[in-house]
Amino acid sequence: MGVGVGGAAIEVLHPLLELTHAYIIRRGIELDAPLHLTWSCYRGNDVPCGDCDSCVLRAKGFAEANVTDPAL
């Protein structure tokens, strides 16, 4: 646990860090998450570019989950 401003204790949680992209996608589908509204393209446009590292990782996760990416 770290110390924040004014000596207050802070804790950083990262529950998804150890999970695969495919698992997260499958879990999102199970929970009816609006995956069609999500992407993290580095180019910041209204639609994902499909070429940057973030888009490539997302595509890999959807491919491994055997699911079509609804954002494309």
C-alpha positions, -999 to 999 in steps of 0.1 A, spaced: 0 0 0 13 34 -10 10 68 6 -9 96 -11 -12 133 -7 -12 143 30 -1 109 41 -34 92 32 -30 56 23 -39 47 -13 -43 13 -28 -43 5 -66 -64 -24 -76 -60 -42 -109 -85 -71 -111 -82 -76 -148 -44 -75 -151 -40 -113 -148 -69 -121 -172 -66 -127 -209 -84 -103 -234 -104 -133 -246 -116 -141 -211 -126 -105 -205 -145 -103 -237 -163 -136 -230 -172 -123 -195 -184 -90 -209 -207 -109 -233 -220 -130 -203 -227 -97 -184 -243 -81 -215 -217 -53 -214 -221 -28 -243 -189 -39 -261 -201 -21 -293 -196 11 -274 -160 3 -263 -126 7 -279 -93 22 -269 -78 32 -302 -47 53 -298 -58 76 -326 -89 88 -307 -113 89 -337 -150 81 -336 -142 46 -348 -113 23 -341 -85 25 -367 -77 -13 -366 -40 -7 -370 -26 7 -338 -12 -16 -310 -44 -12 -289 -66 -21 -319 -44 -51 -327 -46 -64 -291 -83 -60 -291 -87 -79 -324 -65 -107 -311 -87 -109 -280 -119 -111 -300 -103 -137 -323 -92 -158 -294 -127 -155 -279 -141 -166 -313 -164 -135 -313 -169 -108 -339 -159 -74 -326 -191 -53 -326 -172 -20 -328 -160 -28 -363 
